[in-house]
Amino acid sequence: MAPSLVLIGILVIAGFGKFDGATDAVKYLAIAVAAATGILAVISQYAAIREASALVADINKLSGASALATKVGESGKFLSLTAVIIVALSAAIFALVVTAVLG
């Protein structure tokens, strides 16, 4: 939730043109804060993916698993795809933040 609030704050400030008269130090601080919160969010997401991958591996070792367990066990490829998408979206959002702040 915090990374979203940081992005909203930066976008509102940029939307009102408040970065136009700001010093370079203020602009770089805003970018650094966005980067730090984004990096921490990505780390948290990767931790969740890692734990889900371990769960999938354990479920796939079960014999006679239920239909639900089987479906969860088949979701390993989606976890890998999610990890790739997280990186791509994070890079795109950071590029947009830099553009919004620096103009």
Buried (B, 14 or more C-beta within 10 A) or exposed (E): EEBEEBBEEBBEBBEEEEBEEBEEEBBBEBBEBBBEBBEEBBEEBBEEBEEBBEBBEEBBEEEEBEEEBEEBBEBBEEBEEBBEEBEEEBEEBBEEBBEBBEE
